[in-house]
């Protein structure tokens, strides 16, 4: 048994659980929640496994390959896995992803320990609608991770992931009543100038976009309430519109030019203001490191606005400089001389290495 074989089994199990969760929603929603959560955990652990097998073993045990292969080991929880993705793999989850995945875990725990099946048709339909929204939200963020940020790991399964995505889109039938009731409000807002596009979570033409180019803004779906930050730009190659959803990765549909956070940082940064500030010794326009997504040199200062991360689109009021390595970072730098920052381990790490 090799690490690659174990990774394959882990991903295949995740896909099986996810497929099962979709088919169970109509008749056994309780089991659907449990199996969806299992799939979510397995995908996150698979990303750890791709880095090194020992990372999926709980910190309460010494990593042991033979015990791992036999299944006689305690694996990390979702929270532990998220911490290791951030601190070791350096490919962590955003706060929004943690929040949504945490909601799935809470719902699963409620189902396992406290929840009793709904007793009436109305209660059962309401339950299905609630589960549909939660699973669509979680899948939206997980699917984006699998296809983009972690795409180099999960590329062999892209075809199966696409089939899962297509099947999950059918869950919108439970939200149809919400959409029908929202049509008058959508019509009214369109008359007032709002644009509506298809929501990537529920599939309805219910995601509202303000007409704001070259600026990060919040888009909210009226039906499933998915909230996501967006950026619209004109492609520098062909001048067609390019939309970034929730972060700094996108591709131009017209010319296939790929964009990454470094490109977005360059577009958002006011070069003139940054140059003038640097000449006057003002370092507040320096590119910073993001404490939300652990990305390097993606935090940009925008004129008359907060600092924005070009990778995860998080906003910050200020930057602080690490007292050990002098790198600009978001987050609390008060004790950074000892504990370090996003890119260093501080004096504590220096002493430990000695």
C-alpha positions in Angstrom: 0.0 0.0 0.0 1.4 3.4 -1.0 0.4 7.0 0.0 -1.0 7.5 -3.5 -3.2 4.4 -3.2 -4.5 5.6 0.2 -5.2 9.0 -1.3 -7.2 7.4 -4.1 -9.3 5.4 -1.7 -9.9 8.5 0.5 -11.2 10.6 -2.5 -13.3 7.7 -3.9 -14.9 7.3 -0.5 -15.6 11.0 -0.3 -17.3 10.9 -3.8 -19.3 7.8 -2.7 -20.6 9.5 0.4 -21.4 12.7 -1.5 -23.4 10.8 -4.2 -25.3 8.9 -1.4 -26.1 12.2 0.4 -27.7 13.5 -2.8 -29.9 10.5 -3.3 -31.0 10.4 0.3 -32.2 13.9 0.7 -35.8 13.3 -0.6 -36.6 10.2 1.6 -34.1 10.2 4.4 -32.8 13.8 5.0 -31.3 12.9 8.3 -28.9 10.4 6.7 -28.2 12.8 3.9 -26.8 15.3 6.4 -24.6 12.7 8.0 -23.2 11.4 4.8 -22.7 14.9 3.3 -20.6 15.8 6.4 -18.6 12.6 6.0 -17.8 13.5 2.4 -16.7 17.0 3.4 -14.3 15.7 6.1 -12.8 13.1 3.7 -12.2 15.8 1.0 -10.4 18.0 3.5 -8.4 15.0 4.8 -7.5 14.1 1.3 -5.8 17.4 0.8 -3.8 16.7 3.9 -3.0 13.2 2.7 -1.7 14.6 -0.6 0.9 16.6 1.5 1.9 13.7 3.8 0.0 10.8 5.3 1.0 11.6 8.9 -1.1 14.9 8.7 -4.4 13.0 8.9 -3.4 11.3 12.3 -4.7 13.0 15.4 -2.2 14.9 17.6 -3.3 12.5 20.4 -1.4 9.7 18.7 2.0 9.1 17.3 1.8 8.7 13.5 2.2 5.0 12.6 2.1 3.8 9.0 1.0 0.2 9.8 -1.8 1.4 12.0 -2.9 3.9 9.4 -3.1 1.2 6.7 -5.0 -1.2 9.0 -7.5 1.6 10.0 -6.5 1.3 13.6 -5.8 5.0 14.2 -7.6 8.2 15.3 -7.9 10.7 12.5 -8.0 14.5 12.8 -11.3 16.4 13.2 -12.5 18.9 10.7 -11.1 21.7 12.9 -7.8 20.0 13.4 -7.5 19.4 9.6 -8.3 23.1 8.9 -5.5 24.2 11.3 -3.0 21.9 9.6 -4.0 23.0 6.2 -3.2 26.6 7.3 -0.2 26.1 9.4 1.6 23.2 7.6 0.3 22.9 4.1 -0.1 26.6 3.7 -3.3 26.1 1.7 -5.8 26.9 4.4 -9.5 27.6 4.5 -10.9 31.1 4.5 -13.1 32.3 7.4 -16.2 32.0 5.2 -15.3 28.4 4.3 -14.7 27.5 7.9 -18.0 29.1 8.9 -20.0 27.2 6.2 -18.2 23.9 6.8 -18.7 24.4 10.6 -22.4 24.8 10.1 -22.5 21.4 8.3 -20.7 19.8 11.3 -23.1 21.3 13.8 -26.1 20.1 11.8 -24.6 16.6 11.6 -24.0 16.5 15.3 -27.6 17.7 15.9 -28.9 14.9 13.7 -26.8 12.2 15.3 -27.4 13.2 19.0 -30.5 15.2 19.3 -32.7 15.3 16.2 -35.9 13.4 15.6 -37.4 13.1 12.1 -40.1 15.6 11.1 -43.6 14.3 11.7 -45.7 16.3 9.3 -45.4 17.0 5.5 -44.9 20.7 6.2 -42.1 20.1 8.7 -40.5 17.6 6.4 -40.6 20.0 3.4 -39.1 22.8 5.6 -36.4 20.4 6.7 -35.5 19.5 3.1 -35.4 23.1 2.1 -33.1 23.9 5.1 -30.7 21.0 4.2 -30.7 21.9 0.5 -29.6 25.5 1.3 -26.9 24.3 3.6 -25.5 21.6 1.3 -25.6 23.9 -1.7 -23.7 26.5 0.2 -21.1 24.0 1.5 -20.7 22.4 -2.0 -20.2 25.8 -3.6 -17.2 26.5 -1.4 -15.9 23.0 -1.5 -16.3 22.7 -5.3 -14.3 25.9 -5.7 -11.5 24.5 -3.6 -11.4 21.2 -5.5 -11.4 22.9 -8.9 -9.2 25.9 -8.2 -7.0 26.2 -5.1 -6.5 22.4 -4.7 -7.0 21.6 -8.4 -3.5 20.1 -8.8 -4.4 17.4 -6.2 -8.0 16.6 -7.4 -7.6 17.0 -11.2 -7.8 13.2 -11.7 -11.3 13.3 -10.4 -12.6 16.4 -12.2 -15.0 14.4 -14.3 -16.6 12.8 -11.3 -16.7 16.1 -9.4 -18.5 17.6 -12.4 -21.1 14.8 -12.3 -21.6 15.5 -8.6 -22.0 19.2 -9.2 -24.7 18.5 -11.9 -26.6 16.2 -9.5 -26.5 18.7 -6.6 -28.0 21.4 -8.8 -31.2 19.4 -8.9 -31.7 20.2 -5.1 -33.0 23.6 -6.2 -36.5 22.0 -6.5 -36.9 22.4 -2.8 -36.2 26.1 -3.2 -38.6 26.7 -6.0 -41.3 28.0 -3.8 -38.9 30.6 -2.4 -38.0 31.7 -5.9 -41.6 32.0 -7.0 -42.4 34.1 -4.0 -39.3 36.3 -4.7 -40.2 37.1 -8.3 -42.1 40.3 -7.6 -39.2 41.7 -5.5 -36.6 40.7 -8.2 -38.8 42.5 -10.8 -39.0 45.6 -8.7 -35.2 45.7 -8.1 -34.5 45.2 -11.8 -36.6 48.3 -12.5 -34.5 50.1 -9.9 -31.3 49.2 -11.8 -30.0 46.0 -10.2 -28.7 43.2 -12.4 -29.6 39.6 -11.6 -27.6 36.5 -12.6 -27.8 32.8 -12.0 -26.8 31.9 -8.5 -24.0 29.3 -8.5 -25.5 27.8 -5.3 -29.2 27.4 -6.0 -29.3 27.9 -9.8 -32.0 30.5 -9.9 -31.7 33.9 -11.6 -31.7 35.5 -8.2 -28.1 36.7 -7.4 -28.2 40.5 -7.3 -25.2 42.5 -8.7 -24.8 46.3 -8.4 -23.2 47.9 -11.4 -19.8 48.5 -9.9 -16.7 48.0 -12.1 -13.1 47.7 -10.9 -14.2 47.5 -7.3 -14.9 44.6 -4.8 -18.5 44.4 -3.9 -20.9 42.0 -2.1 -23.4 40.0 -4.1 -26.3 38.3 -2.4 -28.8 35.7 -3.6 -32.4 36.5 -2.7 -33.4 32.8 -2.7 -30.7 30.9 -0.8 -28.9 34.0 0.7 -25.5 33.0 -0.6 -23.3 36.0 0.0 -20.1 36.4 -2.0 -17.6 39.2 -2.8 -17.1 39.9 -6.5 -14.8 42.0 -8.7 -15.6 42.9 -12.3 -12.8 44.1 -14.7 -12.2 44.5 -18.4 -9.8 41.9 -19.7 -6.5 43.6 -20.7 -6.2 41.3 -23.7 -9.6 41.5 -25.3 -11.5 44.1 -23.2 -14.3 41.6 -22.5 -15.9 41.5 -19.0 -14.2 39.2 -16.5 -15.9 38.3 -13.2 -14.0 37.2 -10.0 -16.1 35.3 -7.5 -14.9 35.3 -3.9 -11.2 35.5 -4.7 -8.4 36.4 -7.1 -8.7 33.5 -9.5 -10.6 33.7 -12.8 -10.4 33.1 -16.5 -11.6 35.3 -19.4 -14.4 33.5 -21.2 -13.5 35.3 -24.4 -9.7 34.8 -24.8 -9.1 32.2 -22.0 -6.5 34.5 -20.2 -6.0 33.2 -16.7 -5.9 35.6 -13.8 -4.3 35.0 -10.4 -4.2 37.0 -7.1 -0.9 38.7 -8.2 -2.7 40.0 -11.3 -5.6 41.3 -9.2 -3.2 43.0 -6.7 -1.5 44.8 -9.6 -4.9 46.0 -10.9 -6.1 47.2 -7.5 -2.9 49.0 -6.5 -2.7 52.7 -7.3 0.8 52.8 -8.6 1.0 56.6 -8.6 0.0 56.9 -4.9 2.2 54.0 -3.9 5.2 55.6 -5.7 4.7 59.0 -4.2 4.2 57.5 -0.7 7.5 55.5 -1.1 9.4 58.6 -2.1 8.2 60.2 1.2 9.1 57.2 3.3 5.5 56.2 3.7 5.4 52.3 3.8 1.6 52.0 4.3 1.3 51.3 0.5 3.5 48.3 0.7 2.0 44.9 -0.3 1.1 43.0 2.8 0.5 39.4 3.8 -3.0 38.2 4.6 -3.8 36.6 8.0 -7.2 35.3 6.7 -5.9 33.1 3.9 -2.1 33.1 4.6 -1.3 34.5 1.2 1.9 36.4 0.6 2.1 40.0 -0.8 -1.6 40.1 -1.8 -2.9 42.7 0.6 -3.3 46.0 -1.2 -4.1 49.5 0.0 -6.8 51.2 -2.1 -7.3 55.0 -2.1 -9.8 56.1 0.5 -10.7 52.5 1.4 -9.5 49.7 3.7 -6.8 47.3 2.7 -8.0 44.4 0.5 -6.6 40.9 0.0 -6.4 40.1 -3.7 -6.5 36.4 -2.9 -9.6 36.1 -0.6 -11.1 39.6 -0.9 -11.1 40.1 2.8 -10.9 43.8 4.0 -8.7 45.2 6.8 -8.4 48.5 8.4 -4.6 48.6 8.7 -1.3 46.7 8.3 1.1 45.9 11.0 4.8 45.2 10.7 6.3 42.0 12.2 8.7 42.9 15.0 11.0 40.0 14.0 11.2 39.9 10.2 9.7 43.4 9.4 7.1 41.9 7.0 3.8 43.9 6.6 0.9 41.7 7.8 -2.8 42.0 8.7 -3.7 40.8 12.1 -2.3 41.5 15.6 1.5 42.1 15.5 1.8 43.0 19.2 3.7 39.8 20.2 5.2 39.1 16.8 8.8 39.5 18.0 8.5 36.3 19.8 5.7 34.4 18.0 6.3 35.7 14.5 3.8 36.4 11.7 2.4 34.8 8.5 5.8 34.2 7.0 8.1 33.7 10.0 8.2 31.9 13.4 9.7 34.8 15.3 12.4 34.5 17.9 10.7 31.4 19.3 11.3 29.6 16.0 14.8 30.9 15.7 15.7 29.6 19.2 14.0 26.3 18.4 16.1 25.9 15.3 19.3 26.5 17.3 
